Amino acid sequence: MPRATKRRAPVWARWCVALGTILVVAAGGSVVATKILLSTAAGTVSQQNLLGTVRTDTARKHATVTGAKNILLVGLDTRPSNPNMLSRSDSIIILHISANHDDGYLISLPRDSYVKIPAYNNGKVPYAGGRNKINAAFAYGSRGLTGAAAQAHGFELLALTVKQLTGITPDAGAIIDFQGFKQVVDVLGKVCMYVDEDTTSIHIGHTPSGKTAAPYVTHPDGTIAYKVKGVTPNFYAKGNHCFTPTEALDFVRQRDLLANKDYDYGRQRHQQQFLKAVLQQAVHDGLDSPTKLPGLLTALGKTMTVDDGGVSLEDWVFAMRGINPDDLVTIKTNDGKFNSRSVPGVGSVEILSDNSMQLLRAAKTDQMPAFLQAHPDWVTTN
């Protein structure tokens, strides 16, 4: 099947990928950003060695942006109300970039995926290894540590776990702060997207007098304990919706009261859709505006901590300049269907299906079009 002609933004076709860089393309595909502007954009991104031993020093030193690439994106579930609770990776996304650097695919790994986590010593609290939910890897890697050290070791153990599971050695990585995307939406003013199922918030609501209040009390792990009497929760109806910054952050956090009862799969899908919507709106409404551009670059940069895999962010920009946010393909692992079982001492876990493992092998071998041709219903259409 012939590829459709890509639509370019009139001045910039720019895209903030996992690395926090801005991909800059003019109409027709010519690069129009100056080196100073690229350096400014890259300078807003916090950079840190997150991959550690996942990639050898030699590989990092000689890394290039040729060929297919896989970038590991991790969103953290850190709860300010319970600072003693270990940080777990709330979102785990593999961003696959095809060898021609024209196509991008977002693949979410269910956070409850039952996997083998390798033994690991972070220098403070060693972990003996064992089978657990994949989101526990970040927690075990960061135990006993704080700040940047906790981030680095947590990410490294998670990346080692993903590598052991999939065979994929991430070429780069980033920790995404969805809280930070609120600042991006602040700059844009709003973000508009299609809400594919009725969504009720457990975090934000209002009293009869209009005062903002939490509609539910939750357990330390974030699950619902009980409903608060007299508080009406925020409700996001199925259909087109333009979110305020506060609503946007609230929407992407929801999983408990989704209409389709797809819980984590629904939240994964909504986070993918939200990320794509933000990038599309940044291209169409934000980066063409000289008044919004400086604040937008800063806000985008602050949403993530990046390991560039030994390649400068400017080089990532130029190598992937052919990707447009409209072309990002979001994919449902396990076809968005539950394949769960109960494991003593661990609880309810998700088992990755044989087809999901084929999907991950397709990302490793850069065979995504062939997989999706055989499984077209795995693509999220909204």
C-alpha positions in Angstrom: 0.0 0.0 0.0 1.5 3.4 -0.9 2.3 5.8 1.9 0.0 8.8 2.2 1.6 12.2 1.6 2.5 13.7 4.9 1.0 17.1 5.8 3.6 19.6 7.1 3.1 22.5 9.4 3.4 25.8 7.7 6.6 27.0 9.4 7.7 24.3 11.9 6.9 20.6 12.0 8.2 20.2 15.4 7.9 17.5 17.9 9.1 17.0 21.4 10.0 13.3 21.7 11.2 11.4 24.7 14.5 13.2 24.6 12.8 16.6 25.1 14.2 17.9 21.9 12.2 19.9 19.3 12.2 18.5 15.8 12.2 21.4 13.5 11.0 21.1 9.9 9.8 23.7 7.4 7.1 23.3 4.8 8.5 20.8 2.3 10.9 19.5 4.9 13.8 22.0 5.0 15.3 22.8 8.4 14.8 26.4 9.4 15.9 26.6 13.0 19.3 28.1 13.7 21.9 26.4 15.8 21.4 28.9 18.5 17.7 28.1 18.8 18.4 24.4 18.8 20.9 24.9 21.6 18.4 26.9 23.5 15.8 24.3 23.3 18.2 21.5 24.3 19.4 23.6 27.2 16.0 23.6 28.8 16.2 19.8 29.2 17.6 18.2 32.4 20.2 15.6 31.3 21.3 12.6 33.4 22.9 9.2 32.9 19.8 7.0 33.4 20.8 3.9 31.4 24.0 3.2 33.3 25.2 -0.3 32.5 22.3 -1.0 30.1 24.6 0.4 27.4 28.3 0.0 27.6 30.6 3.0 27.7 31.9 2.2 24.2 28.4 2.0 22.8 27.5 5.4 24.4 30.7 7.0 23.1 30.2 5.8 19.5 26.4 6.0 19.4 24.8 7.4 16.3 21.3 8.3 15.1 21.4 6.0 12.1 19.0 3.0 11.8 16.0 2.2 13.9 15.8 3.5 17.4 14.0 2.6 20.6 13.6 5.1 23.4 12.3 4.2 26.8 9.9 6.7 28.3 9.0 6.4 32.0 6.3 8.3 33.9 6.6 8.1 37.7 3.8 7.6 40.2 5.3 9.5 43.1 2.7 10.5 45.7 3.4 13.7 47.7 0.9 12.6 50.3 2.9 9.5 51.0 6.7 10.4 50.7 7.7 7.2 52.3 6.1 5.1 49.5 8.6 3.9 46.9 8.3 5.5 43.5 6.9 3.1 40.9 6.8 3.6 37.1 3.2 4.6 36.5 3.7 4.7 32.7 6.2 2.6 30.6 6.3 3.5 26.9 8.7 2.3 24.2 9.0 4.9 21.5 10.1 3.1 18.3 11.5 5.1 15.5 11.8 3.4 12.1 15.1 3.1 10.3 14.0 5.7 7.8 13.3 8.1 10.7 9.9 8.9 9.2 7.6 6.8 11.4 7.1 6.8 15.2 5.2 4.2 17.3 4.2 4.5 21.0 4.0 1.1 22.7 2.8 1.0 26.3 3.8 -1.9 28.6 1.1 -2.5 31.3 2.5 -1.5 34.6 1.2 -4.7 36.2 3.0 -7.0 33.6 4.4 -10.0 35.4 8.1 -10.2 34.6 11.4 -11.3 35.9 13.4 -8.4 37.4 17.1 -9.1 37.5 19.3 -8.9 40.6 20.6 -5.4 41.2 22.8 -3.5 43.6 22.3 0.3 43.8 25.1 0.6 46.4 22.6 1.2 49.2 19.9 -1.6 49.3 20.6 -4.6 47.0 17.8 -6.5 45.3 18.1 -10.2 44.9 16.0 -10.4 41.8 12.7 -12.2 41.2 9.4 -12.1 39.5 7.1 -9.2 40.1 5.1 -6.5 38.4 7.3 -4.5 36.0 6.5 -1.2 37.8 8.3 -2.6 40.9 11.6 -2.5 39.1 12.0 1.3 39.4 11.1 1.0 43.1 13.6 -1.8 43.8 16.3 0.1 41.9 15.8 3.3 43.9 15.4 1.9 47.4 17.4 3.8 50.0 18.3 6.6 47.6 16.9 10.1 47.0 16.9 12.7 44.3 19.0 12.2 41.2 20.6 8.9 42.4 17.1 7.4 43.0 16.0 8.4 39.5 19.2 7.0 37.9 19.2 3.6 39.6 15.5 3.2 39.4 15.5 3.9 35.7 18.5 1.6 35.2 16.9 -1.4 36.8 13.7 -0.8 34.9 15.7 -0.5 31.6 17.5 -3.8 32.4 14.2 -5.4 33.1 12.8 -4.2 29.7 15.9 -5.4 28.0 15.7 -8.9 29.5 12.0 -9.1 28.7 12.1 -7.7 25.1 15.7 -8.0 23.9 15.5 -4.2 23.3 18.5 -2.2 24.4 17.2 1.4 24.7 19.1 3.9 22.6 18.0 6.7 24.9 15.6 7.3 27.7 13.6 9.9 29.6 11.6 10.3 32.7 8.4 12.1 31.9 6.7 14.2 34.5 3.0 14.4 33.5 2.7 17.1 36.2 5.1 19.1 34.1 2.8 18.9 31.1 0.4 21.1 33.1 2.9 23.9 32.5 2.9 23.1 28.8 -0.9 23.4 28.7 -0.6 26.6 30.7 1.4 28.1 27.8 -0.9 26.7 25.1 -3.9 27.8 27.1 -5.8 24.5 26.5 -5.4 21.2 24.9 -8.1 19.7 22.7 -8.6 16.0 22.1 -11.2 13.3 21.6 -12.2 11.6 24.8 -13.0 8.0 23.8 -14.9 6.9 27.0 -16.8 8.6 29.8 -14.3 9.3 32.5 -15.1 10.2 36.2 -12.3 11.7 38.3 -11.5 10.3 41.7 -9.1 13.2 42.4 -11.0 16.5 41.6 -14.6 17.5 42.2 -16.6 20.3 43.7 -19.0 21.0 46.6 -22.5 22.4 46.2 -21.0 25.8 46.8 -18.5 25.3 44.0 -15.4 24.8 46.1 -12.8 22.4 44.7 -12.6 19.2 46.8 -11.5 15.6 46.4 -14.6 13.4 45.6 -12.9 10.2 46.9 -10.6 9.2 49.7 -7.9 6.8 48.4 -5.6 4.2 50.0 -1.8 4.8 50.0 -1.5 2.8 46.7 -4.0 5.2 45.0 -7.0 2.9 44.9 -10.4 4.1 46.1 -11.2 3.8 49.8 -14.6 5.5 49.9 -16.7 8.3 48.3 -16.9 11.7 50.0 -20.4 12.7 50.6 -21.6 15.9 49.0 -18.7 16.2 46.5 -19.5 15.9 42.8 -16.5 14.5 40.9 -15.3 16.0 37.6 -16.8 14.2 34.7 -15.3 14.1 31.2 -17.9 12.9 28.7 -17.1 10.9 25.6 -16.6 13.2 22.7 -14.4 16.2 21.7 -13.1 18.1 24.7 -10.8 21.1 25.3 -9.1 20.7 28.7 -7.9 23.4 31.0 -4.4 22.7 32.5 -5.8 21.3 35.7 -8.4 19.2 33.8 -5.8 17.8 31.5 -3.6 16.5 34.3 -6.6 15.1 36.1 -7.9 13.3 33.0 -4.6 11.5 32.3 -4.4 10.2 35.9 -7.8 8.4 35.8 -8.2 4.6 35.7 -10.6 3.5 38.4 -13.9 4.9 37.1 -13.6 4.6 33.3 -16.8 3.8 31.6 -15.3 0.8 29.7 -13.8 -0.6 32.9 -10.5 -0.9 31.0 -8.5 0.6 34.0 -4.8 0.6 33.3 -5.3 0.0 29.5 -7.6 3.0 29.4 -5.2 5.2 31.3 -2.3 4.1 29.0 -4.4 4.9 25.9 -5.4 8.3 27.3 -1.8 9.2 28.2 -0.7 8.3 24.7 -3.6 10.3 23.1 -2.9 13.3 25.4 0.8 13.3 24.6 0.1 13.2 20.9 -2.6 16.0 21.3 -0.2 18.2 23.1 2.5 17.8 20.5 0.0 18.4 17.7 -1.2 21.5 19.3 2.3 22.7 20.0 3.0 22.4 16.2 -0.2 24.0 15.1 -0.8 26.7 17.7 2.3 27.1 19.8 5.6 27.1 17.9 4.3 29.4 15.2 3.8 32.1 17.9 6.8 34.2 18.8 5.1 35.2 22.0 4.5 31.6 23.1 7.7 30.0 21.8 10.2 30.8 24.6 7.8 29.7 27.3 6.8 26.6 25.4 10.4 25.5 24.9 11.1 25.9 28.5 7.9 24.1 29.7 8.5 21.2 27.3 12.1 20.9 28.5 11.1 20.8 32.1 8.7 17.9 31.6 11.4 15.4 31.4 14.9 14.2 32.5 16.8 12.8 29.6 19.6 10.3 28.9 20.5 11.1 25.3 22.4 7.8 24.8 25.7 9.6 23.9 24.2 11.6 21.0 23.7 15.3 21.3 20.1 16.5 21.4 20.8 18.7 18.4 21.8 15.5 16.4 18.6 13.8 17.5 16.7 16.8 16.2 18.2 16.7 12.7 18.1 12.9 12.5 14.3 12.7 13.3 13.2 15.8 11.5 10.9 13.8 9.2 8.5 12.8 12.0 5.3 14.8 12.4 3.0 14.4 15.5 0.1 13.6 13.2 2.0 10.5 12.1 2.6 9.0 15.6 1.0 5.6 15.9 -0.3 4.6 19.3 -0.6 0.9 20.0 -2.6 -1.2 22.5 -0.5 -3.9 24.1 -2.5 -7.1 24.6 -5.0 -5.5 22.2 -6.2 -3.5 25.2 -7.8 -6.6 26.8 -7.1 -8.0 30.2 -5.1 -11.2 30.5 -4.7 -11.3 34.3 -4.2 -13.8 37.1 -3.5 -13.7 40.8 -0.1 -14.4 42.1 0.4 -15.1 45.9 2.4 -12.3 47.5 2.2 -10.1 44.4 -1.6 -9.8 43.8 -3.3 -9.4 40.4 -0.8 -9.3 37.6 -1.1 -8.9 33.8 0.4 -11.6 31.5 1.7 -10.4 28.2 0.2 -12.4 25.4 2.1 -14.2 22.7 1.0 -11.5 20.3 2.3 -8.8 22.6 5.7 -10.5 22.6 5.5 -10.5 18.8 4.8 -6.8 18.9 7.9 -6.2 21.1 10.0 -8.3 18.8 8.7 -6.2 15.9 10.0 -3.1 17.7 13.3 -4.8 18.2 13.7 -5.8 14.6 12.0 -2.7 13.0 9.1 -4.8 11.6 6.3 -2.7 12.9 4.3 -2.2 9.6 4.2 -6.0 9.1 2.9 -6.6 12.6 0.3 -3.9 12.4 -0.9 -5.2 9.0 -1.6 -8.5 10.7 -3.1 -6.8 13.8 -4.8 -3.6 12.6 -7.2 -3.5 15.5 -4.2 -3.0 17.9 -3.8 0.6 16.7 -5.6 3.2 18.8 -7.8 5.1 16.3 -8.8 8.1 18.4 
